[in-house]
Amino acid sequence: MIVRIMNEGQYDVPSLYYDDINKIDKEIVGIIARNDEKRFEKAYAELINMVHKNGVPIDPKILHDSNLIIPPADTSLKEAKRIFVGEKIIPR
């Protein structure tokens, strides 16, 4: 699965991590709804770290369609509230 972290690049993440990423994604949506900035920062960092830890960076000269697009690592709760509407934080 190709995951793009905006302002950073693309990663080839094995599909076996899809459920883990989806679980964190759903958790983040709930955190946004509760307006819990501290938990948002922790969960969002966990999402970014999961991609970094388990994904292989793709050469920036090669562009693939992304299966998942994640906003930049420094996205704040305030920004996430403005950007994302719906059931998931990860736009598809």
C-alpha positions, -999 to +999 in steps of 0.1 A: +000+000+000+014+034-009+010+060+018+018+097+012+027+119+041+021+154+027+052+177+026+073+146+031+069+119+005+056+084-002+062+052+016+055+016+005+038+001+036+030-036+037-008-041+035-006-061+067-004-028+086-037-015+070-058-025+099-035-010+125-034+023+105-072+022+102-076+017+139-054+047+147-073+067+121-107+060+137-092+068+172-080+102+158-115+110+145-129+105+179-102+125+195-109+154+171-146+152+180-137+154+217-113+184+211-086+166+230-054+183+218-030+163+240-044+129+229-045+141+193-008+149+193+000+115+207-022+095+184-012+115+153+025+110+161+017+073+165+002+072+130+032+090+114+056+068+133+038+037+121+043+047+085+080+057+091+087+025+110+070+000+087+072+017+053+100+020+028+105+055+014+099+057-023+123+076-045+107+111-049+115+110-086+090+081-089+053+091-084+028+064-076-010+068-069-014+069-031-037+045-014-037+067+017-028+104+021-019+117+055-015+154+063+019+167+074+034+154+107+030+189+122-007+191+117-024+206+147-058+197+161-072+230+150-060+223+114-073+188+115-108+201+124-108+225+095-094+200+070-113+168+078-150+161+079-166+127+081-156+094+095-119+094+088-089+117+092-071+102+062-085+117+030-087+091+002 
